[in-house]
């Protein structure tokens, strides 16, 4: 999932940077993310006829790791940090998922996100399970040196709880390729192995210079665009000349906007953690992306007028891509939206109540489990290249991703039609069928 060129995440937003206006926007109702994910699990399990013991096993993570570690700050003082790694399921392969550095990080969110990685990998047919983790702090509040030390101490504290065949972290909110380079170097210098190259796959989302893959930076946005194109083709919806509003201009949002612009879609409203902006003629997505990479946010961009968060959700458009954190589209936002499609670039951006309103209003939803699965799919390609000591071309990566996203879309569509359900439950259903087959065939040890 993330931007790759900056060292401090604030200068190049991460995959699903929070977009809540200039100040924090409290949710309309308490949002217990893990309970929401469990509810979808229960509903999809009934639809797909999943054995009860499999549903029970998948309802909780296999392991919840919490570490506390000291870091010497620039002023000479020591600060104690709290880090997490949630390992949800590994029946299909090593745990896989991002590392999030964010001041609002919580155990509940990491459990939900790790579970979603399990569904996502199963849906895409990857030999991975689900994991997620990170540190509860704001990476924008520390220096480059402090960020390096925090990252290295965290990964050192995790020790053997991660590994290229066991648990494979990646970037997420507040982290990027540089973070993964520090993590890789720390792991390689502490595992005590002679075969250093065999350790390259311990993390993905790395810089190309140290084992990363071409196409990874844009992968999540690219996968989302493939999902949108599949939806448009099936609904006879010509994307050329259509309008887009986008919440979150980090890695996913910025790349999705640029790629959609190549299809004739115009970005007319955008927002990030500094606020929201509107341009009736459409932003130049490529120039806006360059501006954000240099300045860290959309604030001060000269070619747009500032609007409120409420005005943003009321902008008339055709497509809406939420690429912020979870729980951004509640009932009020869902009632205000004037679009035909919501394509979820972030994880859990729509509350269940907001989603119900969208369905009632006839607004289609491409759910997160499918729409933003391009990131982990290309992470798998990176891991395979590390395993084989290969370097694939950008064209090969792009071709593989397009085929994978189209195949997943078709399987979700077929499940939805067969079981008469929406795409979100269909995503869960397809994933659960694959997981259930593995549990039924292997049975439960001993």
HUNOR-V113020 format. One record per backbone hydrogen bond with DSSP energy under -0.5 kcal/mol. NH is the residue of the N-H (numbers start at 1). CO is the residue of the C=O. If there is no record, write none. Layout:
NH;CO  NH;CO
//
This chain:
3;13  9;7  11;8  12;9  17;14  20;21  21;272  26;24  32;30  33;31  36;32  37;33  38;34  39;35  40;36  41;37  42;38  43;39  44;40  45;41  46;42  47;43  48;44  49;45  50;45  54;51  55;51  56;52  57;53  58;54  59;55  59;56  60;57  62;87  62;88  63;87  65;85  67;83  69;81  71;79  73;71  73;77  76;73  79;71  81;69  81;79  83;67  83;81  84;134  85;65  86;132  87;63  87;85  88;86  88;130  89;130  94;127  95;166  96;129  97;168  99;170  100;133  101;173  102;100  102;135  105;102  110;106  111;107  112;108  113;109  114;110  115;111  116;112  117;113  118;114  119;115  120;116  121;117  122;118  123;119  124;120  125;122  126;121  128;126  129;94  130;89  131;96  132;86  133;98  134;84  135;100  136;82  137;135  139;137  141;138  142;139  147;143  148;144  149;145  150;146  151;147  152;148  153;149  154;150  155;151  156;152  157;153  158;154  159;155  161;158  162;159  163;167  166;163  167;163  168;95  169;167  169;202  170;97  172;99  175;172  177;3  178;6  180;176  181;177  182;178  183;179  184;180  185;181  186;182  187;183  188;184  189;185  190;187  191;187  196;194  198;195  199;196  200;197  202;199  203;200  204;169  210;207  211;208  212;207  216;213  219;216  222;218  223;219  224;220  225;221  226;222  227;223  228;224  229;225  230;226  231;227  232;228  233;229  234;230  235;231  236;233  237;232  238;236  239;237  241;264  242;239  244;266  245;319  246;269  247;321  248;246  248;271  251;14  252;15  253;15  254;250  255;251  256;252  257;253  258;254  259;255  260;256  261;257  262;258  263;260  264;261  265;260  266;242  267;283  268;244  268;266  269;244  270;277  271;246  272;275  275;272  276;307  277;270  278;305  279;268  282;279  283;267  285;283  288;284  289;285  290;286  291;287  292;288  293;289  294;290  295;291  296;11  296;292  301;298  304;301  305;278  307;276  312;308  313;309  314;310  314;311  315;312  317;338  318;243  319;243  320;341  321;245  322;320  323;247  323;321  327;348  328;349  329;349  330;328  334;330  335;331  336;332  337;333  338;315  340;318  341;318  342;364  343;320  343;341  344;342  344;366  345;322  345;343  346;322  348;346  351;329  351;349  355;351  356;352  357;353  358;354  359;355  360;356  361;357  362;359  363;358  364;340  364;362  366;342  367;365  370;367  371;367  372;368  373;370  375;372  377;373  378;374  379;375  380;376  381;377  382;378  383;379  384;380  385;381  386;382  387;383  388;384  389;385  390;385  397;393  398;394  399;395  400;396  401;397  402;398  403;399  404;400  405;401  406;402  407;403  408;404  409;405  410;406  411;407  412;408  413;409  414;410  415;411  416;412  417;413  418;414  419;415  420;416  421;416  426;422  427;423  428;424  429;425  430;426  431;427  432;428  433;429  434;430  435;431  436;432  437;433  438;434  439;435  440;436  441;437  442;438  443;439  445;443
//
